[in-house]
Amino acid sequence: MLRIDRTFWGECQEIKVEDDSNGFSVSILPALGGMVHAFNAVAGGDVIPVLSSYSDPNNLKSDLGRYFCGAKLFPFPNRIKNGQYEWEGIRHQLPVNFPLEGNSIHGLVYDQPFILKSSRADEQSANLELEYDYAGEKQGFPFPFLIRISYRVSQNRIKITTRVKNTGSRTLPAGDGWHPYFR
């Protein structure tokens, strides 16, 4: 049977889906954009870490902006040269968060606190839903949205679905992605 535990990993709340009978587990960090922090599968009785993740919670926040390991990448999963883009005839300037290349990279939600809206587990699966409401307040991205991430976890599987609602009056420029580091 799968169960959902809420604990802490350093200062971050961790939501862990576990099967005590065999060691299968998935770890989500809602306070860091719903990051998939760990995924441990089971094969032949052995627990196999599928994802590389941060090993030290004390370095997590400083390392996150360099590696983005396990991060949700929205509303842009790519690199925006010099942090500048044009949308509907208007030029926008994002903060450059990757100064080594002079780019703005990997979106705006990877370090934002998501709220757990629902969770349930039974014999076969566990479901979690996280939500983040962005008011359009950040420099260079005046486009409000509501983002919901659903995680469906079953033995050795995780299905992640993202839904976004444009809560503003203008067209929302958006791209979506994840940044898993596979072992």
Disulfide bonds with the S-S distance in Angstrom:
none
